[in-house]
Amino acid sequence: MSDAFVPVAALADLAPGEAIDVVAGGIEIALVRDEDGGVHALEDLCSHDEIALSDGDVEGCTIECWKHGSQFDLVTGRPLQLPAVLPVRVFPVRIDESRGEILVDPSEAPAT
């Protein structure tokens, strides 16, 4: 396992139920905090129509693309709602509690 985690945002800047766009390792990433406070990192591109997922709506442990309504699981990246049929990449996340930072490892995303 790689240890290429890089800081991408302050935990205080990401409220539950919110998504923001960040860049790590040259990759556009949707950083999402689910409604229970868990933090997730997904490729910031809907697999159906190349729309930024960070502009979508977070519900529970899913994010919905605003353009056509595709929904993706925040843990697996799998599509849960058509029209998307392909998953998006997910990235490992760590929280540095002492610094209040969110870190992402862009090198560890499984290929989809």
N, CA, C and O atoms as a GROMACS GRO file, in nm:
protein
  448
    1MET      N    1   0.084  -0.119   0.000
    1MET     CA    2   0.000   0.000   0.000
    1MET      C    3   0.088   0.125   0.000
    1MET      O    4   0.186   0.133   0.074
    2SER      N    5   0.053   0.218  -0.081
    2SER     CA    6   0.127   0.343  -0.093
    2SER      C    7   0.097   0.434   0.025
    2SER      O    8  -0.008   0.422   0.088
    3ASP      N    9   0.189   0.525   0.055
    3ASP     CA   10   0.162   0.625   0.157
    3ASP      C   11   0.175   0.763   0.092
    3ASP      O   12   0.251   0.848   0.138
    4ALA      N   13   0.099   0.782  -0.015
    4ALA     CA   14   0.105   0.906  -0.092
    4ALA      C   15  -0.011   0.999  -0.057
    4ALA      O   16  -0.060   1.073  -0.142
    5PHE      N   17  -0.054   0.995   0.068
    5PHE     CA   18  -0.164   1.081   0.110
    5PHE      C   19  -0.121   1.228   0.107
    5PHE      O   20  -0.013   1.263   0.155
    6VAL      N   21  -0.206   1.311   0.050
    6VAL     CA   22  -0.178   1.455   0.043
    6VAL      C   23  -0.296   1.531   0.103
    6VAL      O   24  -0.411   1.491   0.084
    7PRO      N   25  -0.267   1.640   0.175
    7PRO     CA   26  -0.378   1.720   0.229
    7PRO      C   27  -0.452   1.792   0.117
    7PRO      O   28  -0.391   1.850   0.027
    8VAL      N   29  -0.586   1.787   0.124
    8VAL     CA   30  -0.666   1.849   0.018
    8VAL      C   31  -0.765   1.953   0.070
    8VAL      O   32  -0.809   2.039  -0.006
    9ALA      N   33  -0.800   1.946   0.199
    9ALA     CA   34  -0.897   2.042   0.253
    9ALA      C   35  -0.896   2.034   0.404
    9ALA      O   36  -0.849   1.937   0.463
   10ALA      N   37  -0.949   2.139   0.466
   10ALA     CA   38  -0.970   2.138   0.611
   10ALA      C   39  -1.104   2.070   0.639
   10ALA      O   40  -1.202   2.096   0.570
   11LEU      N   41  -1.108   1.984   0.739
   11LEU     CA   42  -1.230   1.914   0.775
   11LEU      C   43  -1.343   2.013   0.806
   11LEU      O   44  -1.459   1.987   0.774
   12ALA      N   45  -1.308   2.125   0.867
   12ALA     CA   46  -1.409   2.226   0.902
   12ALA      C   47  -1.473   2.291   0.779
   12ALA      O   48  -1.581   2.349   0.789
   13ASP      N   49  -1.407   2.280   0.662
   13ASP     CA   50  -1.460   2.340   0.540
   13ASP      C   51  -1.558   2.251   0.465
   13ASP      O   52  -1.611   2.290   0.361
   14LEU      N   53  -1.582   2.130   0.517
   14LEU     CA   54  -1.670   2.035   0.449
   14LEU      C   55  -1.779   1.990   0.547
   14LEU      O   56  -1.757   1.905   0.633
   15ALA      N   57  -1.896   2.050   0.532
   15ALA     CA   58  -2.008   2.020   0.621
   15ALA      C   59  -2.074   1.887   0.582
   15ALA      O   60  -2.067   1.847   0.466
   16PRO      N   61  -2.137   1.819   0.676
   16PRO     CA   62  -2.212   1.698   0.641
   16PRO      C   63  -2.316   1.729   0.532
   16PRO      O   64  -2.385   1.831   0.537
   17GLY      N   65  -2.325   1.639   0.434
   17GLY     CA   66  -2.418   1.657   0.322
   17GLY      C   67  -2.366   1.749   0.213
   17GLY      O   68  -2.443   1.795   0.128
   18GLU      N   69  -2.235   1.776   0.215
   18GLU     CA   70  -2.175   1.870   0.120
   18GLU      C   71  -2.066   1.802   0.037
   18GLU      O   72  -2.004   1.706   0.082
   19ALA      N   73  -2.045   1.853  -0.084
   19ALA     CA   74  -1.937   1.807  -0.171
   19ALA      C   75  -1.861   1.929  -0.223
   19ALA      O   76  -1.921   2.033  -0.250
   20ILE      N   77  -1.728   1.914  -0.236
   20ILE     CA   78  -1.646   2.020  -0.293
   20ILE      C   79  -1.549   1.955  -0.392
   20ILE      O   80  -1.523   1.835  -0.387
   21ASP      N   81  -1.498   2.037  -0.482
   21ASP     CA   82  -1.398   1.986  -0.577
   21ASP      C   83  -1.259   2.021  -0.527
   21ASP      O   84  -1.233   2.133  -0.483
   22VAL      N   85  -1.169   1.922  -0.536
   22VAL     CA   86  -1.029   1.940  -0.499
   22VAL      C   87  -0.944   1.872  -0.606
   22VAL      O   88  -0.995   1.796  -0.689
   23VAL      N   89  -0.814   1.899  -0.602
   23VAL     CA   90  -0.720   1.834  -0.694
   23VAL      C   91  -0.612   1.768  -0.610
   23VAL      O   92  -0.554   1.830  -0.521
   24ALA      N   93  -0.584   1.641  -0.640
   24ALA     CA   94  -0.477   1.568  -0.573
   24ALA      C   95  -0.404   1.486  -0.679
   24ALA      O   96  -0.466   1.408  -0.752
   25GLY      N   97  -0.275   1.503  -0.686
   25GLY     CA   98  -0.197   1.428  -0.785
   25GLY      C   99  -0.240   1.456  -0.928
   25GLY      O  100  -0.229   1.369  -1.015
   26GLY      N  101  -0.290   1.576  -0.952
   26GLY     CA  102  -0.335   1.613  -1.086
   26GLY      C  103  -0.471   1.558  -1.123
   26GLY      O  104  -0.514   1.571  -1.238
   27ILE      N  105  -0.542   1.496  -1.027
   27ILE     CA  106  -0.672   1.436  -1.053
   27ILE      C  107  -0.781   1.520  -0.987
   27ILE      O  108  -0.771   1.555  -0.870
   28GLU      N  109  -0.885   1.552  -1.064
   28GLU     CA  110  -1.002   1.623  -1.010
   28GLU      C  111  -1.080   1.524  -0.924
   28GLU      O  112  -1.119   1.417  -0.970
   29ILE      N  113  -1.103   1.561  -0.799
   29ILE     CA  114  -1.169   1.473  -0.702
   29ILE      C  115  -1.287   1.545  -0.639
   29ILE      O  116  -1.278   1.662  -0.602
   30ALA      N  117  -1.398   1.471  -0.627
   30ALA     CA  118  -1.513   1.519  -0.550
   30ALA      C  119  -1.492   1.472  -0.407
   30ALA      O  120  -1.493   1.352  -0.380
   31LEU      N  121  -1.473   1.566  -0.316
   31LEU     CA  122  -1.457   1.535  -0.175
   31LEU      C  123  -1.595   1.552  -0.112
   31LEU      O  124  -1.654   1.660  -0.120
   32VAL      N  125  -1.646   1.446  -0.051
   32VAL     CA  126  -1.785   1.444  -0.006
   32VAL      C  127  -1.792   1.404   0.140
   32VAL      O  128  -1.724   1.311   0.184
   33ARG      N  129  -1.874   1.476   0.214
   33ARG     CA  130  -1.901   1.438   0.353
   33ARG      C  131  -2.046   1.391   0.358
   33ARG      O  132  -2.138   1.468   0.334
   34ASP      N  133  -2.064   1.264   0.390
   34ASP     CA  134  -2.201   1.212   0.393
   34ASP      C  135  -2.276   1.270   0.512
   34ASP      O  136  -2.218   1.339   0.596
   35GLU      N  137  -2.405   1.242   0.518
   35GLU     CA  138  -2.489   1.302   0.622
   35GLU      C  139  -2.456   1.255   0.763
   35GLU      O  140  -2.495   1.318   0.861
   36ASP      N  141  -2.380   1.142   0.774
   36ASP     CA  142  -2.336   1.093   0.904
   36ASP      C  143  -2.198   1.144   0.942
   36ASP      O  144  -2.146   1.111   1.048
   37GLY      N  145  -2.136   1.226   0.854
   37GLY     CA  146  -2.006   1.285   0.882
   37GLY      C  147  -1.888   1.213   0.820
   37GLY      O  148  -1.776   1.262   0.830
   38GLY      N  149  -1.910   1.097   0.756
   38GLY     CA  150  -1.802   1.024   0.690
   38GLY      C  151  -1.752   1.101   0.568
   38GLY      O  152  -1.831   1.165   0.498
   39VAL      N  153  -1.622   1.094   0.543
   39VAL     CA  154  -1.562   1.167   0.430
   39VAL      C  155  -1.521   1.067   0.322
   39VAL      O  156  -1.462   0.963   0.351
   40HIS      N  157  -1.554   1.100   0.197
   40HIS     CA  158  -1.528   1.014   0.083
   40HIS      C  159  -1.465   1.094  -0.030
   40HIS      O  160  -1.486   1.215  -0.041
   41ALA      N  161  -1.388   1.026  -0.114
   41ALA     CA  162  -1.325   1.090  -0.229
   41ALA      C  163  -1.353   1.007  -0.353
   41ALA      O  164  -1.322   0.888  -0.357
   42LEU      N  165  -1.412   1.070  -0.454
   42LEU     CA  166  -1.446   1.005  -0.580
   42LEU      C  167  -1.393   1.088  -0.695
   42LEU      O  168  -1.374   1.209  -0.682
   43GLU      N  169  -1.370   1.022  -0.807
   43GLU     CA  170  -1.335   1.097  -0.927
   43GLU      C  171  -1.448   1.196  -0.955
   43GLU      O  172  -1.566   1.159  -0.954
   44ASP      N  173  -1.413   1.321  -0.979
   44ASP     CA  174  -1.513   1.427  -0.993
   44ASP      C  175  -1.566   1.435  -1.137
   44ASP      O  176  -1.560   1.539  -1.202
   45LEU      N  177  -1.618   1.322  -1.183
   45LEU     CA  178  -1.667   1.317  -1.321
   45LEU      C  179  -1.771   1.207  -1.332
   45LEU      O  180  -1.741   1.089  -1.314
   46CYS      N  181  -1.895   1.246  -1.360
   46CYS     CA  182  -2.000   1.147  -1.380
   46CYS      C  183  -1.961   1.058  -1.498
   46CYS      O  184  -1.921   1.107  -1.603
   47SER      N  185  -1.974   0.927  -1.479
   47SER     CA  186  -1.935   0.834  -1.585
   47SER      C  187  -2.033   0.833  -1.702
   47SER      O  188  -2.007   0.771  -1.804
   48HIS      N  189  -2.144   0.902  -1.687
   48HIS     CA  190  -2.242   0.906  -1.795
   48HIS      C  191  -2.221   1.024  -1.889
   48HIS      O  192  -2.228   1.009  -2.010
   49ASP      N  193  -2.194   1.143  -1.833
   49ASP     CA  194  -2.192   1.261  -1.920
   49ASP      C  195  -2.085   1.363  -1.885
   49ASP      O  196  -2.099   1.481  -1.918
   50GLU      N  197  -1.978   1.320  -1.818
   50GLU     CA  198  -1.865   1.408  -1.788
   50GLU      C  199  -1.904   1.539  -1.720
   50GLU      O  200  -1.859   1.647  -1.758
   51ILE      N  201  -1.990   1.527  -1.620
   51ILE     CA  202  -2.035   1.640  -1.539
   51ILE      C  203  -1.970   1.628  -1.401
   51ILE      O  204  -1.954   1.517  -1.350
   52ALA      N  205  -1.931   1.740  -1.342
   52ALA     CA  206  -1.867   1.739  -1.210
   52ALA      C  207  -1.965   1.687  -1.104
   52ALA      O  208  -2.069   1.748  -1.080
   53LEU      N  209  -1.930   1.576  -1.040
   53LEU     CA  210  -2.014   1.522  -0.933
   53LEU      C  211  -2.015   1.614  -0.811
   53LEU      O  212  -2.111   1.614  -0.734
   54SER      N  213  -1.909   1.691  -0.792
   54SER     CA  214  -1.904   1.782  -0.677
   54SER      C  215  -2.013   1.888  -0.681
   54SER      O  216  -2.038   1.954  -0.580
   55ASP      N  217  -2.077   1.906  -0.796
   55ASP     CA  218  -2.190   1.998  -0.808
   55ASP      C  219  -2.323   1.930  -0.777
   55ASP      O  220  -2.428   1.994  -0.781
   56GLY      N  221  -2.318   1.800  -0.747
   56GLY     CA  222  -2.440   1.723  -0.725
   56GLY      C  223  -2.490   1.730  -0.582
   56GLY      O  224  -2.433   1.798  -0.497
   57ASP      N  225  -2.599   1.656  -0.557
   57ASP     CA  226  -2.663   1.652  -0.426
   57ASP      C  227  -2.621   1.526  -0.351
   57ASP      O  228  -2.616   1.417  -0.408
   58VAL      N  229  -2.590   1.544  -0.222
   58VAL     CA  230  -2.553   1.433  -0.136
   58VAL      C  231  -2.676   1.391  -0.056
   58VAL      O  232  -2.741   1.474   0.008
   59GLU      N  233  -2.708   1.261  -0.061
   59GLU     CA  234  -2.817   1.206   0.018
   59GLU      C  235  -2.770   1.076   0.079
   59GLU      O  236  -2.735   0.982   0.007
   60GLY      N  237  -2.769   1.070   0.212
   60GLY     CA  238  -2.720   0.949   0.278
   60GLY      C  239  -2.576   0.923   0.239
   60GLY      O  240  -2.488   1.006   0.262
   61CYS      N  241  -2.553   0.806   0.179
   61CYS     CA  242  -2.417   0.768   0.135
   61CYS      C  243  -2.412   0.763  -0.018
   61CYS      O  244  -2.346   0.677  -0.076
   62THR      N  245  -2.483   0.858  -0.082
   62THR     CA  246  -2.482   0.867  -0.228
   62THR      C  247  -2.463   1.011  -0.272
   62THR      O  248  -2.487   1.105  -0.196
   63ILE      N  249  -2.420   1.026  -0.397
   63ILE     CA  250  -2.416   1.158  -0.460
   63ILE      C  251  -2.488   1.145  -0.594
   63ILE      O  252  -2.471   1.047  -0.666
   64GLU      N  253  -2.567   1.246  -0.626
   64GLU     CA  254  -2.647   1.245  -0.748
   64GLU      C  255  -2.595   1.352  -0.844
   64GLU      O  256  -2.579   1.468  -0.807
   65CYS      N  257  -2.570   1.312  -0.968
   65CYS     CA  258  -2.531   1.406  -1.072
   65CYS      C  259  -2.651   1.495  -1.104
   65CYS      O  260  -2.762   1.446  -1.126
   66TRP      N  261  -2.628   1.624  -1.106
   66TRP     CA  262  -2.739   1.718  -1.124
   66TRP      C  263  -2.798   1.715  -1.265
   66TRP      O  264  -2.913   1.754  -1.283
   67LYS      N  265  -2.722   1.671  -1.363
   67LYS     CA  266  -2.770   1.684  -1.502
   67LYS      C  267  -2.876   1.580  -1.540
   67LYS      O  268  -2.981   1.617  -1.592
   68HIS      N  269  -2.849   1.452  -1.514
   68HIS     CA  270  -2.943   1.348  -1.556
   68HIS      C  271  -2.989   1.258  -1.442
   68HIS      O  272  -3.066   1.165  -1.466
   69GLY      N  273  -2.943   1.284  -1.319
   69GLY     CA  274  -2.992   1.209  -1.204
   69GLY      C  275  -2.921   1.080  -1.171
   69GLY      O  276  -2.968   1.005  -1.086
   70SER      N  277  -2.808   1.051  -1.236
   70SER     CA  278  -2.731   0.931  -1.199
   70SER      C  279  -2.687   0.944  -1.054
   70SER      O  280  -2.645   1.051  -1.010
   71GLN      N  281  -2.697   0.836  -0.979
   71GLN     CA  282  -2.654   0.833  -0.840
   71GLN      C  283  -2.540   0.734  -0.824
   71GLN      O  284  -2.538   0.629  -0.887
   72PHE      N  285  -2.444   0.770  -0.737
   72PHE     CA  286  -2.327   0.685  -0.714
   72PHE      C  287  -2.310   0.660  -0.565
   72PHE      O  288  -2.331   0.749  -0.483
   73ASP      N  289  -2.272   0.536  -0.531
   73ASP     CA  290  -2.241   0.500  -0.394
   73ASP      C  291  -2.108   0.566  -0.356
   73ASP      O  292  -2.010   0.554  -0.430
   74LEU      N  293  -2.104   0.634  -0.242
   74LEU     CA  294  -1.983   0.706  -0.202
   74LEU      C  295  -1.870   0.613  -0.160
   74LEU      O  296  -1.754   0.652  -0.166
   75VAL      N  297  -1.901   0.492  -0.118
   75VAL     CA  298  -1.799   0.397  -0.073
   75VAL      C  299  -1.738   0.320  -0.190
   75VAL      O  300  -1.616   0.303  -0.197
   76THR      N  301  -1.823   0.273  -0.280
   76THR     CA  302  -1.776   0.186  -0.389
   76THR      C  303  -1.760   0.258  -0.523
   76THR      O  304  -1.686   0.211  -0.609
   77GLY      N  305  -1.830   0.370  -0.541
   77GLY     CA  306  -1.830   0.439  -0.669
   77GLY      C  307  -1.926   0.379  -0.770
   77GLY      O  308  -1.937   0.428  -0.882
   78ARG      N  309  -1.995   0.274  -0.732
   78ARG     CA  310  -2.087   0.207  -0.824
   78ARG      C  311  -2.211   0.292  -0.850
   78ARG      O  312  -2.261   0.359  -0.759
   79PRO      N  313  -2.261   0.290  -0.974
   79PRO     CA  314  -2.384   0.362  -1.005
   79PRO      C  315  -2.504   0.290  -0.944
   79PRO      O  316  -2.514   0.167  -0.950
   80LEU      N  317  -2.594   0.368  -0.887
   80LEU     CA  318  -2.714   0.313  -0.824
   80LEU      C  319  -2.840   0.354  -0.899
   80LEU      O  320  -2.948   0.301  -0.874
   81GLN      N  321  -2.826   0.447  -0.991
   81GLN     CA  322  -2.941   0.502  -1.064
   81GLN      C  323  -2.898   0.531  -1.207
   81GLN      O  324  -2.794   0.593  -1.230
   82LEU      N  325  -2.976   0.486  -1.303
   82LEU     CA  326  -2.951   0.518  -1.443
   82LEU      C  327  -2.963   0.667  -1.467
   82LEU      O  328  -3.032   0.734  -1.390
   83PRO      N  329  -2.899   0.722  -1.568
   83PRO     CA  330  -2.847   0.654  -1.685
   83PRO      C  331  -2.703   0.602  -1.673
   83PRO      O  332  -2.658   0.531  -1.762
   84ALA      N  333  -2.629   0.635  -1.568
   84ALA     CA  334  -2.491   0.585  -1.556
   84ALA      C  335  -2.491   0.434  -1.534
   84ALA      O  336  -2.573   0.382  -1.458
   85VAL      N  337  -2.399   0.364  -1.600
   85VAL     CA  338  -2.384   0.220  -1.581
   85VAL      C  339  -2.241   0.184  -1.540
   85VAL      O  340  -2.217   0.071  -1.496
   86LEU      N  341  -2.148   0.276  -1.553
   86LEU     CA  342  -2.009   0.252  -1.516
   86LEU      C  343  -1.978   0.320  -1.383
   86LEU      O  344  -2.027   0.430  -1.357
   87PRO      N  345  -1.896   0.256  -1.298
   87PRO     CA  346  -1.859   0.318  -1.171
   87PRO      C  347  -1.759   0.432  -1.191
   87PRO      O  348  -1.698   0.445  -1.296
   88VAL      N  349  -1.745   0.513  -1.087
   88VAL     CA  350  -1.639   0.614  -1.083
   88VAL      C  351  -1.534   0.565  -0.983
   88VAL      O  352  -1.566   0.490  -0.891
   89ARG      N  353  -1.410   0.610  -1.002
   89ARG     CA  354  -1.302   0.569  -0.911
   89ARG      C  355  -1.322   0.632  -0.774
   89ARG      O  356  -1.368   0.746  -0.762
   90VAL      N  357  -1.286   0.556  -0.672
   90VAL     CA  358  -1.286   0.607  -0.535
   90VAL      C  359  -1.141   0.606  -0.485
   90VAL      O  360  -1.059   0.526  -0.529
   91PHE      N  361  -1.113   0.696  -0.393
   91PHE     CA  362  -0.977   0.713  -0.342
   91PHE      C  363  -0.977   0.699  -0.190
   91PHE      O  364  -1.073   0.740  -0.125
   92PRO      N  365  -0.870   0.641  -0.133
   92PRO     CA  366  -0.859   0.631   0.013
   92PRO      C  367  -0.851   0.770   0.077
   92PRO      O  368  -0.790   0.863   0.023
   93VAL      N  369  -0.914   0.782   0.193
   93VAL     CA  370  -0.919   0.908   0.268
   93VAL      C  371  -0.869   0.884   0.410
   93VAL      O  372  -0.898   0.780   0.470
   94ARG      N  373  -0.794   0.978   0.462
   94ARG     CA  374  -0.753   0.981   0.602
   94ARG      C  375  -0.789   1.117   0.659
   94ARG      O  376  -0.789   1.218   0.589
   95ILE      N  377  -0.820   1.118   0.788
   95ILE     CA  378  -0.844   1.244   0.859
   95ILE      C  379  -0.731   1.261   0.960
   95ILE      O  380  -0.707   1.174   1.044
   96ASP      N  381  -0.661   1.373   0.951
   96ASP     CA  382  -0.558   1.407   1.049
   96ASP      C  383  -0.627   1.495   1.154
   96ASP      O  384  -0.639   1.616   1.138
   97GLU      N  385  -0.672   1.430   1.261
   97GLU     CA  386  -0.748   1.500   1.365
   97GLU      C  387  -0.667   1.612   1.430
   97GLU      O  388  -0.721   1.717   1.464
   98SER      N  389  -0.536   1.590   1.447
   98SER     CA  390  -0.453   1.690   1.515
   98SER      C  391  -0.442   1.819   1.435
   98SER      O  392  -0.428   1.927   1.493
   99ARG      N  393  -0.448   1.808   1.304
   99ARG     CA  394  -0.439   1.927   1.218
   99ARG      C  395  -0.574   1.967   1.158
   99ARG      O  396  -0.586   2.074   1.098
  100GLY      N  397  -0.674   1.882   1.174
  100GLY     CA  398  -0.806   1.910   1.118
  100GLY      C  399  -0.805   1.905   0.966
  100GLY      O  400  -0.878   1.980   0.901
  101GLU      N  401  -0.722   1.816   0.910
  101GLU     CA  402  -0.707   1.809   0.764
  101GLU      C  403  -0.763   1.679   0.709
  101GLU      O  404  -0.762   1.575   0.775
  102ILE      N  405  -0.812   1.688   0.585
  102ILE     CA  406  -0.852   1.571   0.508
  102ILE      C  407  -0.740   1.541   0.410
  102ILE      O  408  -0.695   1.629   0.338
  103LEU      N  409  -0.696   1.414   0.408
  103LEU     CA  410  -0.591   1.372   0.316
  103LEU      C  411  -0.646   1.264   0.222
  103LEU      O  412  -0.727   1.181   0.263
  104VAL      N  413  -0.601   1.267   0.098
  104VAL     CA  414  -0.644   1.170  -0.003
  104VAL      C  415  -0.520   1.110  -0.068
  104VAL      O  416  -0.420   1.179  -0.088
  105ASP      N  417  -0.528   0.980  -0.101
  105ASP     CA  418  -0.420   0.914  -0.173
  105ASP      C  419  -0.466   0.890  -0.317
  105ASP      O  420  -0.535   0.792  -0.343
  106PRO      N  421  -0.427   0.977  -0.410
  106PRO     CA  422  -0.472   0.961  -0.548
  106PRO      C  423  -0.406   0.845  -0.623
  106PRO      O  424  -0.450   0.808  -0.732
  107SER      N  425  -0.300   0.788  -0.565
  107SER     CA  426  -0.231   0.678  -0.632
  107SER      C  427  -0.296   0.542  -0.606
  107SER      O  428  -0.263   0.445  -0.673
  108GLU      N  429  -0.386   0.535  -0.511
  108GLU     CA  430  -0.444   0.407  -0.470
  108GLU      C  431  -0.584   0.380  -0.525
  108GLU      O  432  -0.649   0.286  -0.480
  109ALA      N  433  -0.631   0.458  -0.620
  109ALA     CA  434  -0.765   0.435  -0.674
  109ALA      C  435  -0.764   0.310  -0.761
  109ALA      O  436  -0.680   0.297  -0.850
  110PRO      N  437  -0.858   0.219  -0.737
  110PRO     CA  438  -0.865   0.102  -0.825
  110PRO      C  439  -0.912   0.143  -0.964
  110PRO      O  440  -0.990   0.237  -0.978
  111ALA      N  441  -0.866   0.074  -1.066
  111ALA     CA  442  -0.911   0.101  -1.202
  111ALA      C  443  -1.056   0.058  -1.216
  111ALA      O  444  -1.098  -0.042  -1.158
  112THR      N  445  -1.132   0.134  -1.293
  112THR     CA  446  -1.272   0.097  -1.318
  112THR      C  447  -1.291   0.053  -1.459
  112THR      O  448  -1.402   0.018  -1.498
   0.00000   0.00000   0.00000
